[in-house]
């Protein structure tokens, strides 16, 4: 029975191009005077959308992308652009 289950799962990011959404959320946070990176990290860690301002609909926008997809995007960007 154990050969029916594969213990390895592949994570697949199905979000097309979230860069405009991430930029809009970032800009809204900055315009309201927040440390945007800190607020986004708080949201990613906790899942609490109140870390993101509702200004310019940023809270609703960020929730259109799954948190694990956002983390995947950020890690891939960091690895591709910083750790070369």
GUKETI-926182 format. One record per atom (N, C-alpha, C, O): x, y, z; atom name. Coordinates in nm, 3 decimals. Layout:
residues N
[rec [X; Y; Z]; CA],
...
***
This chain:
residues 84
[rec [0.082; -0.119; 0.000]; N],
[rec [0.000; 0.000; 0.000]; CA],
[rec [0.086; 0.126; 0.000]; C],
[rec [0.042; 0.228; -0.053]; O],
[rec [0.204; 0.124; 0.056]; N],
[rec [0.288; 0.243; 0.063]; CA],
[rec [0.337; 0.288; -0.074]; C],
[rec [0.371; 0.405; -0.091]; O],
[rec [0.342; 0.199; -0.174]; N],
[rec [0.386; 0.239; -0.307]; CA],
[rec [0.277; 0.316; -0.384]; C],
[rec [0.301; 0.359; -0.497]; O],
[rec [0.159; 0.333; -0.324]; N],
[rec [0.052; 0.411; -0.386]; CA],
[rec [0.074; 0.561; -0.368]; C],
[rec [0.017; 0.642; -0.441]; O],
[rec [0.157; 0.597; -0.270]; N],
[rec [0.175; 0.738; -0.237]; CA],
[rec [0.318; 0.781; -0.266]; C],
[rec [0.413; 0.714; -0.226]; O],
[rec [0.331; 0.891; -0.335]; N],
[rec [0.462; 0.949; -0.361]; CA],
[rec [0.486; 1.055; -0.254]; C],
[rec [0.412; 1.154; -0.248]; O],
[rec [0.587; 1.038; -0.169]; N],
[rec [0.609; 1.133; -0.060]; CA],
[rec [0.661; 1.269; -0.107]; C],
[rec [0.664; 1.363; -0.028]; O],
[rec [0.702; 1.281; -0.232]; N],
[rec [0.753; 1.406; -0.284]; CA],
[rec [0.645; 1.480; -0.360]; C],
[rec [0.581; 1.424; -0.449]; O],
[rec [0.624; 1.606; -0.322]; N],
[rec [0.524; 1.688; -0.390]; CA],
[rec [0.596; 1.801; -0.462]; C],
[rec [0.692; 1.858; -0.409]; O],
[rec [0.552; 1.834; -0.580]; N],
[rec [0.610; 1.945; -0.654]; CA],
[rec [0.517; 2.065; -0.640]; C],
[rec [0.396; 2.055; -0.662]; O],
[rec [0.576; 2.178; -0.603]; N],
[rec [0.500; 2.301; -0.593]; CA],
[rec [0.492; 2.364; -0.731]; C],
[rec [0.595; 2.381; -0.798]; O],
[rec [0.373; 2.399; -0.775]; N],
[rec [0.355; 2.459; -0.906]; CA],
[rec [0.290; 2.595; -0.888]; C],
[rec [0.181; 2.606; -0.831]; O],
[rec [0.356; 2.699; -0.938]; N],
[rec [0.304; 2.835; -0.932]; CA],
[rec [0.220; 2.858; -1.058]; C],
[rec [0.274; 2.861; -1.168]; O],
[rec [0.090; 2.875; -1.041]; N],
[rec [0.000; 2.891; -1.154]; CA],
[rec [-0.036; 3.036; -1.183]; C],
[rec [-0.118; 3.063; -1.271]; O],
[rec [0.022; 3.129; -1.110]; N],
[rec [-0.011; 3.269; -1.129]; CA],
[rec [0.069; 3.324; -1.247]; C],
[rec [0.191; 3.312; -1.249]; O],
[rec [0.001; 3.383; -1.343]; N],
[rec [0.066; 3.428; -1.466]; CA],
[rec [0.173; 3.534; -1.442]; C],
[rec [0.292; 3.503; -1.446]; O],
[rec [0.134; 3.658; -1.417]; N],
[rec [0.230; 3.765; -1.395]; CA],
[rec [0.178; 3.856; -1.284]; C],
[rec [0.102; 3.949; -1.310]; O],
[rec [0.218; 3.829; -1.163]; N],
[rec [0.167; 3.905; -1.050]; CA],
[rec [0.242; 4.036; -1.024]; C],
[rec [0.212; 4.105; -0.927]; O],
[rec [0.339; 4.070; -1.108]; N],
[rec [0.424; 4.186; -1.079]; CA],
[rec [0.344; 4.316; -1.067]; C],
[rec [0.376; 4.399; -0.982]; O],
[rec [0.243; 4.336; -1.149]; N],
[rec [0.162; 4.458; -1.140]; CA],
[rec [0.085; 4.463; -1.008]; C],
[rec [0.071; 4.569; -0.948]; O],
[rec [0.036; 4.349; -0.965]; N],
[rec [-0.036; 4.343; -0.837]; CA],
[rec [0.057; 4.373; -0.721]; C],
[rec [0.024; 4.452; -0.633]; O],
[rec [0.174; 4.309; -0.721]; N],
[rec [0.271; 4.331; -0.614]; CA],
[rec [0.313; 4.477; -0.612]; C],
[rec [0.322; 4.537; -0.505]; O],
[rec [0.339; 4.535; -0.728]; N],
[rec [0.380; 4.677; -0.738]; CA],
[rec [0.270; 4.768; -0.685]; C],
[rec [0.300; 4.864; -0.614]; O],
[rec [0.145; 4.741; -0.720]; N],
[rec [0.034; 4.825; -0.674]; CA],
[rec [0.021; 4.821; -0.522]; C],
[rec [-0.003; 4.924; -0.459]; O],
[rec [0.035; 4.702; -0.464]; N],
[rec [0.028; 4.687; -0.319]; CA],
[rec [0.144; 4.761; -0.253]; C],
[rec [0.126; 4.835; -0.157]; O],
[rec [0.263; 4.741; -0.306]; N],
[rec [0.383; 4.808; -0.255]; CA],
[rec [0.365; 4.960; -0.260]; C],
[rec [0.392; 5.028; -0.161]; O],
[rec [0.321; 5.011; -0.372]; N],
[rec [0.303; 5.156; -0.388]; CA],
[rec [0.199; 5.210; -0.290]; C],
[rec [0.219; 5.317; -0.231]; O],
[rec [0.089; 5.139; -0.273]; N],
[rec [-0.016; 5.183; -0.180]; CA],
[rec [0.038; 5.188; -0.037]; C],
[rec [0.009; 5.282; 0.037]; O],
[rec [0.115; 5.087; 0.001]; N],
[rec [0.174; 5.087; 0.135]; CA],
[rec [0.269; 5.205; 0.154]; C],
[rec [0.264; 5.273; 0.256]; O],
[rec [0.354; 5.229; 0.056]; N],
[rec [0.450; 5.341; 0.064]; CA],
[rec [0.377; 5.475; 0.069]; C],
[rec [0.415; 5.564; 0.146]; O],
[rec [0.273; 5.491; -0.012]; N],
[rec [0.198; 5.618; -0.014]; CA],
[rec [0.133; 5.648; 0.120]; C],
[rec [0.116; 5.764; 0.157]; O],
[rec [0.098; 5.543; 0.192]; N],
[rec [0.037; 5.560; 0.325]; CA],
[rec [0.141; 5.572; 0.436]; C],
[rec [0.106; 5.587; 0.553]; O],
[rec [0.270; 5.565; 0.398]; N],
[rec [0.376; 5.586; 0.497]; CA],
[rec [0.424; 5.460; 0.567]; C],
[rec [0.498; 5.469; 0.665]; O],
[rec [0.384; 5.345; 0.520]; N],
[rec [0.425; 5.219; 0.581]; CA],
[rec [0.559; 5.173; 0.525]; C],
[rec [0.596; 5.208; 0.413]; O],
[rec [0.631; 5.095; 0.604]; N],
[rec [0.749; 5.023; 0.554]; CA],
[rec [0.695; 4.903; 0.477]; C],
[rec [0.663; 4.800; 0.536]; O],
[rec [0.684; 4.918; 0.346]; N],
[rec [0.612; 4.822; 0.262]; CA],
[rec [0.664; 4.680; 0.277]; C],
[rec [0.585; 4.586; 0.290]; O],
[rec [0.795; 4.663; 0.274]; N],
[rec [0.852; 4.527; 0.285]; CA],
[rec [0.812; 4.463; 0.417]; C],
[rec [0.776; 4.346; 0.420]; O],
[rec [0.819; 4.538; 0.525]; N],
[rec [0.782; 4.484; 0.657]; CA],
[rec [0.636; 4.443; 0.662]; C],
[rec [0.601; 4.339; 0.719]; O],
[rec [0.550; 4.524; 0.602]; N],
[rec [0.407; 4.492; 0.603]; CA],
[rec [0.378; 4.368; 0.519]; C],
[rec [0.297; 4.283; 0.558]; O],
[rec [0.443; 4.356; 0.405]; N],
[rec [0.422; 4.240; 0.320]; CA],
[rec [0.473; 4.114; 0.389]; C],
[rec [0.408; 4.009; 0.382]; O],
[rec [0.588; 4.123; 0.454]; N],
[rec [0.641; 4.008; 0.527]; CA],
[rec [0.545; 3.968; 0.639]; C],
[rec [0.519; 3.850; 0.660]; O],
[rec [0.493; 4.066; 0.711]; N],
[rec [0.395; 4.036; 0.817]; CA],
[rec [0.275; 3.962; 0.763]; C],
[rec [0.227; 3.867; 0.825]; O],
[rec [0.228; 4.005; 0.648]; N],
[rec [0.116; 3.936; 0.584]; CA],
[rec [0.153; 3.794; 0.543]; C],
[rec [0.076; 3.700; 0.566]; O],
[rec [0.270; 3.778; 0.483]; N],
[rec [0.313; 3.645; 0.439]; CA],
[rec [0.326; 3.548; 0.556]; C],
[rec [0.286; 3.432; 0.545]; O],
[rec [0.381; 3.595; 0.665]; N],
[rec [0.403; 3.508; 0.781]; CA],
[rec [0.272; 3.474; 0.851]; C],
[rec [0.248; 3.358; 0.885]; O],
[rec [0.189; 3.575; 0.873]; N],
[rec [0.070; 3.555; 0.956]; CA],
[rec [-0.055; 3.518; 0.876]; C],
[rec [-0.144; 3.450; 0.927]; O],
[rec [-0.062; 3.563; 0.753]; N],
[rec [-0.185; 3.545; 0.675]; CA],
[rec [-0.291; 3.648; 0.710]; C],
[rec [-0.402; 3.643; 0.657]; O],
[rec [-0.258; 3.741; 0.798]; N],
[rec [-0.352; 3.843; 0.842]; CA],
[rec [-0.354; 3.958; 0.741]; C],
[rec [-0.255; 4.031; 0.730]; O],
[rec [-0.463; 3.976; 0.668]; N],
[rec [-0.467; 4.079; 0.565]; CA],
[rec [-0.463; 4.222; 0.621]; C],
[rec [-0.443; 4.316; 0.545]; O],
[rec [-0.481; 4.238; 0.752]; N],
[rec [-0.477; 4.374; 0.808]; CA],
[rec [-0.336; 4.433; 0.804]; C],
[rec [-0.319; 4.552; 0.831]; O],
[rec [-0.236; 4.353; 0.772]; N],
[rec [-0.101; 4.408; 0.750]; CA],
[rec [-0.097; 4.494; 0.623]; C],
[rec [-0.007; 4.576; 0.607]; O],
[rec [-0.193; 4.475; 0.535]; N],
[rec [-0.196; 4.547; 0.408]; CA],
[rec [-0.307; 4.651; 0.413]; C],
[rec [-0.421; 4.620; 0.449]; O],
[rec [-0.273; 4.773; 0.378]; N],
[rec [-0.371; 4.881; 0.378]; CA],
[rec [-0.485; 4.854; 0.278]; C],
[rec [-0.466; 4.787; 0.177]; O],
[rec [-0.600; 4.905; 0.310]; N],
[rec [-0.712; 4.894; 0.216]; CA],
[rec [-0.708; 5.009; 0.114]; C],
[rec [-0.786; 5.010; 0.019]; O],
[rec [-0.618; 5.103; 0.133]; N],
[rec [-0.600; 5.216; 0.042]; CA],
[rec [-0.573; 5.163; -0.099]; C],
[rec [-0.492; 5.072; -0.118]; O],
[rec [-0.642; 5.221; -0.198]; N],
[rec [-0.632; 5.180; -0.338]; CA],
[rec [-0.660; 5.031; -0.359]; C],
[rec [-0.608; 4.969; -0.452]; O],
[rec [-0.742; 4.973; -0.271]; N],
[rec [-0.785; 4.834; -0.280]; CA],
[rec [-0.669; 4.733; -0.267]; C],
[rec [-0.680; 4.619; -0.313]; O],
[rec [-0.558; 4.777; -0.205]; N],
[rec [-0.439; 4.693; -0.195]; CA],
[rec [-0.466; 4.562; -0.120]; C],
[rec [-0.413; 4.457; -0.157]; O],
[rec [-0.546; 4.569; -0.015]; N],
[rec [-0.575; 4.447; 0.063]; CA],
[rec [-0.645; 4.342; -0.023]; C],
[rec [-0.609; 4.224; -0.018]; O],
[rec [-0.741; 4.383; -0.101]; N],
[rec [-0.810; 4.289; -0.189]; CA],
[rec [-0.719; 4.239; -0.300]; C],
[rec [-0.723; 4.122; -0.338]; O],
[rec [-0.636; 4.329; -0.351]; N],
[rec [-0.544; 4.290; -0.458]; CA],
[rec [-0.448; 4.180; -0.414]; C],
[rec [-0.431; 4.080; -0.484]; O],
[rec [-0.387; 4.198; -0.297]; N],
[rec [-0.286; 4.100; -0.254]; CA],
[rec [-0.350; 3.965; -0.227]; C],
[rec [-0.284; 3.861; -0.239]; O],
[rec [-0.476; 3.965; -0.191]; N],
[rec [-0.544; 3.839; -0.163]; CA],
[rec [-0.582; 3.763; -0.290]; C],
[rec [-0.630; 3.650; -0.282]; O],
[rec [-0.560; 3.823; -0.406]; N],
[rec [-0.586; 3.751; -0.531]; CA],
[rec [-0.473; 3.655; -0.564]; C],
[rec [-0.486; 3.571; -0.654]; O],
[rec [-0.362; 3.666; -0.491]; N],
[rec [-0.247; 3.577; -0.510]; CA],
[rec [-0.230; 3.496; -0.382]; C],
[rec [-0.224; 3.553; -0.273]; O],
[rec [-0.221; 3.366; -0.394]; N],
[rec [-0.201; 3.281; -0.277]; CA],
[rec [-0.069; 3.318; -0.208]; C],
[rec [0.029; 3.350; -0.276]; O],
[rec [-0.068; 3.313; -0.076]; N],
[rec [0.054; 3.349; -0.002]; CA],
[rec [0.172; 3.260; -0.040]; C],
[rec [0.284; 3.310; -0.051]; O],
[rec [0.150; 3.132; -0.061]; N],
[rec [0.262; 3.045; -0.099]; CA],
[rec [0.313; 3.081; -0.238]; C],
[rec [0.432; 3.065; -0.266]; O],
[rec [0.225; 3.128; -0.327]; N],
[rec [0.270; 3.174; -0.458]; CA],
[rec [0.355; 3.301; -0.445]; C],
[rec [0.456; 3.316; -0.513]; O],
[rec [0.312; 3.391; -0.357]; N],
[rec [0.390; 3.513; -0.334]; CA],
[rec [0.530; 3.478; -0.282]; C],
[rec [0.630; 3.532; -0.330]; O],
[rec [0.537; 3.388; -0.185]; N],
[rec [0.668; 3.348; -0.131]; CA],
[rec [0.753; 3.286; -0.240]; C],
[rec [0.874; 3.311; -0.247]; O],
[rec [0.692; 3.204; -0.324]; N],
[rec [0.765; 3.143; -0.435]; CA],
[rec [0.821; 3.249; -0.529]; C],
[rec [0.936; 3.240; -0.572]; O],
[rec [0.742; 3.349; -0.560]; N],
[rec [0.784; 3.457; -0.648]; CA],
[rec [0.902; 3.531; -0.588]; C],
[rec [1.001; 3.557; -0.657]; O],
[rec [0.894; 3.566; -0.461]; N],
[rec [1.000; 3.642; -0.396]; CA],
[rec [1.129; 3.561; -0.385]; C],
[rec [1.237; 3.614; -0.409]; O],
[rec [1.118; 3.435; -0.348]; N],
[rec [1.238; 3.352; -0.336]; CA],
[rec [1.303; 3.332; -0.472]; C],
[rec [1.425; 3.343; -0.485]; O],
[rec [1.223; 3.302; -0.572]; N],
[rec [1.280; 3.285; -0.707]; CA],
[rec [1.348; 3.412; -0.756]; C],
[rec [1.456; 3.406; -0.815]; O],
[rec [1.285; 3.526; -0.732]; N],
[rec [1.346; 3.653; -0.773]; CA],
[rec [1.479; 3.673; -0.703]; C],
[rec [1.578; 3.710; -0.765]; O],
[rec [1.481; 3.647; -0.573]; N],
[rec [1.604; 3.664; -0.496]; CA],
[rec [1.713; 3.570; -0.547]; C],
[rec [1.826; 3.613; -0.568]; O],
[rec [1.679; 3.446; -0.567]; N],
[rec [1.778; 3.350; -0.615]; CA],
[rec [1.828; 3.383; -0.755]; C],
[rec [1.947; 3.368; -0.784]; O],
[rec [1.739; 3.428; -0.841]; N],
[rec [1.776; 3.459; -0.979]; CA],
[rec [1.854; 3.589; -0.993]; C],
[rec [1.938; 3.602; -1.082]; O],
[rec [1.828; 3.685; -0.903]; N],
[rec [1.885; 3.818; -0.921]; CA],
[rec [1.990; 3.858; -0.818]; C],
[rec [2.067; 3.951; -0.841]; O],
[rec [1.992; 3.791; -0.706]; N],
[rec [2.084; 3.829; -0.599]; CA],
[rec [2.192; 3.722; -0.582]; C],
[rec [2.308; 3.754; -0.556]; O],
[rec [2.155; 3.599; -0.596]; N],
[rec [2.247; 3.488; -0.568]; CA],
[rec [2.313; 3.433; -0.692]; C],
[rec [2.351; 3.316; -0.693]; O],
[rec [2.327; 3.511; -0.795]; N],
[rec [2.388; 3.460; -0.918]; CA],
[rec [2.536; 3.442; -0.901]; C],
[rec [2.605; 3.400; -0.994]; O],
***
